[in-house]
Amino acid sequence: MKLFLIPQEGTFYKANLHAHSTVSDGLWSPKHLKEFYKANGYSILALTDHELLVDHSTLDDKDFLMITGMEYAFIEKDNYNESRTIELNLFAKNQHNTTQVCYNPKYVIHGKDNAKNVKSVGAPFEREYTLDCIQEVIDKANENGFLVSLNHPGYSMETPEFFGNLNGLFAMEIYNHLSFAVSGIFDYNPAMYSDMLRRGKRLFCLATDDCHGGALDNEIECDRYGGFVMIKAKALAYEEVMRALEQGDFYSSCGPLIEELYVEDGKIHIKTSPVKSIAMNTERRPFGGIRLAMTNEYLTEAVFDLPKGQKFFLFDIIDEHGKHANTRAYFLDKLGL
């Protein structure tokens, strides 16, 4: 009997879960961004403007869904360029929930005019770059109906020695496209993600764009379409998409596609678009192993032994252009294996 790790039923929807518009410091309007992404095969876009939570549901149509979100920052020093930062994305489980938690208008730097109508809960919140303060915001966000992810740890000059002490994150960015497209930092973080897993943090991983720029699709400076998430949901409906995210029914990619992932008779089966390698990573040595394509050939499927004695496994897939796709970690005890 097959145990599907990515649900068999439902439809894959392509999503960018990190984007900035003219609501804060992005150079394209929400409407333009929706049009760009829809024209490039996406079905879902989360606008996560800095410090401002806005409902963009008026842009929804039968083939496209806007997720309500925002980015929330903790900065170590007064000078951002010299600072380590913890930057979080908050995704509202209810599309129309625009009541901000731990809000203080003094931290709104971009889009001050848009801050005039902010709804918030509680007194103005003073931020400190401390684990206790960051944890308080994560806890309040979870309590008030948000999923919380950690953004671009490479760009933020962070390591799991610090953020690995945080609890309540649903995901972290394993890839952030803007970091490379603008700053030249290859913000691809599989080692940091595995470190979090080994610390006992059962979180998922996201590939995102974090787009801000004004370049057109055909211009080399375009910071869109570099990292995405493929969400398997029963329908393109807000509650179904958020349920799929919360359950981990998705994978992240910069190019390769995963078609199926399931366990049968003690073996893990994975089917993909044509790729050059499929690696299974685990908690510790001996690791899961790798399948490699011969020169001028490609892989579209692989089979691995279930890694008994390990706590978790996950997959890293690479295509001929060196682009990765990553599954979340699957914990054997949660799967009942």
C-alpha positions as a printed Julia matrix, in Angstrom:
337×3 Matrix{Float64}:
   0.0    0.0     0.0
   1.39   3.41   -0.99
   1.91   6.15    1.58
   1.95   9.39   -0.4
   4.29  11.99    1.09
   3.08  14.59   -1.39
  -0.69  14.02   -1.6
  -1.88  12.02   -4.56
  -5.11  13.98   -4.79
  -5.3   17.67   -5.58
  -3.58  20.03   -7.98
  -0.11  21.57   -7.92
  -0.24  25.38   -7.76
   2.9   27.41   -8.38
   3.46  30.14   -5.79
   5.82  32.94   -4.84
   5.54  33.53   -1.11
   7.79  36.6    -0.74
   7.27  39.79   -2.78
   7.25  43.56   -2.24
   5.04  46.09   -3.98
   4.46  49.84   -3.97
   2.7   49.33   -0.63
   6.23  49.46    0.83
   9.52  49.59   -1.1
   8.69  47.57   -4.22
   8.63  49.3    -7.6
   5.6   47.53   -9.08
   2.0   47.84   -7.91
   0.17  44.79   -6.51
  -1.89  44.66   -9.72
   1.2   44.63  -11.93
   2.87  41.92   -9.85
  -0.23  39.75  -10.04
  -0.25  40.16  -13.83
   3.47  39.35  -14.15
   3.25  36.18  -12.09
   0.03  34.96  -13.67
   1.5   35.4   -17.15
   4.47  33.26  -16.08
   2.48  30.25  -14.93
   1.94  31.1   -11.26
  -1.38  30.68   -9.47
  -0.5   32.17   -6.06
   1.31  35.29   -4.86
   1.94  36.5    -1.32
   2.66  40.21   -1.05
   4.76  40.55    2.1
   5.35  44.27    2.27
   7.52  45.58    5.07
   5.61  46.1     8.34
   2.26  46.47    6.54
  -0.44  43.8     6.32
  -2.84  44.41    3.44
  -5.74  42.34    2.07
  -5.32  42.09   -1.72
  -8.24  39.72   -2.26
  -9.83  42.12   -4.79
  -7.12  40.9    -7.19
  -8.23  37.26   -6.89
  -9.79  35.54   -9.86
 -10.73  31.95  -10.64
  -7.13  31.18  -11.66
  -5.18  33.3    -9.2
  -5.04  33.76   -5.44
  -3.42  36.5    -3.34
  -2.12  35.51    0.1
  -2.29  38.14    2.84
   1.14  38.59    4.42
   3.83  40.97    5.68
   7.53  41.07    6.56
   8.55  41.92   10.13
  12.17  42.84   10.96
  14.48  42.86   13.97
  17.71  44.81   13.36
  20.78  44.4    15.54
  22.23  47.92   15.06
  21.06  51.34   13.87
  22.87  50.91   10.55
  21.02  48.22    8.59
  24.0   47.51    6.33
  26.16  46.62    9.33
  23.48  44.65   11.12
  22.54  41.08   11.53
  18.78  40.82   11.18
  15.97  38.45   11.88
  13.28  39.02    9.28
  10.05  37.07    9.43
   7.18  36.63    7.02
   3.73  36.4     8.59
   1.03  34.72    6.48
  -2.57  35.18    7.57
  -4.57  31.95    7.74
  -7.69  34.05    7.15
  -7.31  36.13    3.98
  -9.19  39.07    5.51
  -7.24  39.17    8.77
  -5.31  42.44    8.6
  -4.98  43.02   12.36
  -1.25  43.35   12.98
   0.45  41.93   16.05
   3.29  43.59   17.98
   2.84  46.71   15.85
   4.51  50.08   16.33
   4.2   52.8    13.65
   7.74  54.04   14.27
   9.11  50.91   12.58
   7.24  51.63    9.33
   9.96  53.11    7.11
   8.49  52.46    3.66
   4.92  53.37    2.74
   4.12  55.59    5.69
   0.94  56.79    4.0
  -0.28  53.2     3.94
   0.25  52.95    7.71
  -2.53  55.43    8.51
  -5.26  52.79    8.47
  -3.37  49.97   10.19
  -5.4   47.85   12.6
  -3.42  46.34   15.46
  -3.85  44.45   18.68
  -2.2   45.57   21.91
  -0.09  48.59   22.85
   2.74  49.85   20.59
   5.43  47.18   20.74
   9.07  47.98   21.37
  11.43  45.66   19.52
  14.76  44.37   20.72
  17.21  42.15   18.85
  16.97  39.45   21.49
  15.73  35.88   21.41
  13.09  36.67   24.03
  11.65  39.56   22.04
  11.71  37.7    18.72
  10.09  34.68   20.37
   7.33  36.88   21.81
   6.46  38.14   18.31
   6.42  34.6    16.88
   4.17  33.43   19.73
   1.78  36.37   19.32
   1.63  35.82   15.56
   0.82  32.13   15.99
  -1.83  32.94   18.6
  -3.48  35.44   16.26
  -3.76  33.21   13.22
  -0.5   33.54   11.29
   2.07  31.13    9.92
   5.59  32.46   10.49
   8.66  31.83    8.33
  12.3   32.9     8.69
  13.66  34.83    5.69
  17.04  34.87    3.89
  19.43  33.8     6.7
  22.44  34.2     4.38
  21.62  37.8     3.49
  20.78  38.45    7.15
  24.25  37.2     8.2
  22.58  34.76   10.59
  23.33  31.17   11.61
  21.35  28.48   13.45
  23.51  29.1    16.51
  21.23  32.11   17.03
  17.94  31.54   15.21
  18.03  27.83   15.99
  16.84  28.74   19.49
  13.52  30.04   18.17
  10.35  27.96   18.35
   7.08  28.17   16.45
   8.4   28.76   12.93
   6.44  26.88   10.29
   9.24  27.26    7.71
  12.51  28.91    6.76
  13.75  30.07    3.38
  16.07  27.51    1.87
  16.53  29.84   -1.12
  16.03  33.59   -1.56
  16.42  34.82   -5.13
  16.84  38.54   -4.47
  19.92  37.88   -2.34
  21.74  36.58   -5.4
  20.06  38.68   -8.1
  20.92  41.97   -6.37
  23.62  41.28   -3.75
  25.49  38.35   -5.28
  24.9   36.2    -2.19
  23.91  32.66   -3.11
  21.31  32.45   -0.35
  20.79  28.7    -0.73
  20.73  27.21    2.74
  20.31  23.41    2.81
  23.0   23.03    5.5
  21.26  25.57    7.74
  17.94  23.82    7.17
  19.44  20.43    8.09
  21.04  22.0    11.16
  17.62  23.19   12.3
  16.2   19.71   11.79
  19.0   18.15   13.83
  18.2   20.64   16.6
  14.72  19.14   16.71
  12.93  21.95   14.84
  10.23  20.37   12.71
   9.83  23.1    10.15
   9.47  23.23    6.37
  11.58  24.97    3.71
  10.62  27.63    1.14
  12.2   28.92   -2.07
  11.14  32.5    -2.77
  11.84  35.54   -4.95
  11.69  38.43   -2.45
  11.26  40.63   -5.52
  11.47  44.43   -5.23
  12.81  45.71   -8.55
  11.32  47.48  -11.52
  12.9   45.45  -14.32
  10.73  43.87  -16.99
  10.6   40.12  -17.51
  13.04  40.18  -20.43
  15.65  42.31  -18.65
  18.68  40.78  -16.98
  17.98  42.67  -13.74
  14.57  40.99  -13.3
  14.36  39.62   -9.75
  11.23  37.5   -10.28
  10.73  33.77  -11.04
  13.93  32.53   -9.37
  12.5   30.58   -6.43
   9.02  29.13   -6.06
   6.87  26.69   -4.12
   4.64  24.02   -5.67
   1.64  23.62   -3.36
  -0.57  20.52   -3.68
  -4.07  21.56   -2.63
  -7.6   20.32   -3.22
  -8.63  23.63   -4.79
  -7.36  27.12   -5.49
  -9.21  28.4    -2.44
  -7.61  30.35    0.4
  -8.47  27.91    3.18
  -7.27  24.92    1.12
  -3.97  26.57    0.19
  -3.25  27.64    3.76
  -4.13  24.16    5.0
  -1.68  22.66    2.5
   1.06  25.06    3.62
   0.45  24.32    7.28
   0.55  20.57    6.64
   3.66  20.73    4.46
   1.93  19.57    1.28
   4.4   21.33   -1.0
   8.0   21.37   -2.19
  10.38  24.2    -3.1
  12.27  24.7    -6.32
  14.36  26.93   -8.56
  13.54  24.81  -11.61
  13.11  21.01  -11.28
   9.64  19.57  -10.7
   8.58  16.68   -8.47
   5.65  14.68   -9.76
   5.27  11.98   -7.11
   6.8   11.05   -3.76
   5.59   7.99   -1.87
   6.63   5.03    0.29
   5.78   1.47   -0.67
   7.09  -1.82    0.76
   9.93  -0.16    2.64
  11.1    1.85   -0.39
  10.83   5.57   -1.12
   9.86   6.37   -4.71
  10.34   9.77   -6.3
   9.37  10.88   -9.81
  10.6   14.14  -11.31
  11.05  16.2   -14.44
  14.32  15.29  -16.27
  17.21  15.97  -13.87
  20.88  15.09  -13.42
  20.85  13.96   -9.8
  18.48  12.93   -7.02
  19.93  12.86   -3.5
  18.3   11.68   -0.31
  19.68  13.34    2.81
  19.17  12.11    6.36
  19.85  13.04    9.96
  23.34  11.51   10.16
  25.82   9.13    8.56
  25.36   6.93    6.66
  23.39   9.43    4.6
  20.69   8.41    2.18
  22.71   8.3    -1.02
  22.46   9.76   -4.51
  21.4    8.68   -7.99
  23.31  10.27  -10.9
  22.49  10.43  -14.59
  25.07   9.36  -17.15
  26.5   11.96  -19.54
  23.84  13.02  -22.06
  21.18  11.18  -20.07
  18.62  12.21  -17.44
  16.83  10.78  -14.44
  13.06  10.97  -14.04
  12.68   8.61  -11.09
  14.64   6.96   -8.31
  14.08   4.47   -5.51
  15.73   4.56   -2.07
  15.59   2.28    0.93
  13.62   3.67    3.83
  16.37   4.98    6.18
  15.6    2.98    9.31
  17.29   4.27   12.45
  17.25   7.84   11.13
  14.89  10.51   12.41
  14.15  12.15    9.06
  14.86  12.21    5.35
  14.52  14.81    2.58
  15.43  15.18   -1.08
  17.64  17.58   -3.04
  17.26  17.37   -6.83
  19.5   19.13   -9.38
  18.83  19.71  -13.08
  21.28  20.22  -15.95
  21.44  23.96  -15.22
  22.47  23.38  -11.6
  19.09  24.44  -10.26
  17.77  22.72   -7.15
  14.44  21.45   -5.9
  14.04  20.58   -2.23
  11.45  18.65   -0.3
  10.71  19.31    3.31
  11.98  16.87    5.9
   9.81  13.84    6.56
  10.07  12.48   10.12
   9.69   8.72   10.36
   7.82   8.81   13.67
   5.24  11.24   12.25
   4.77   8.94    9.27
   4.42   5.91   11.54
   7.38   4.19    9.87
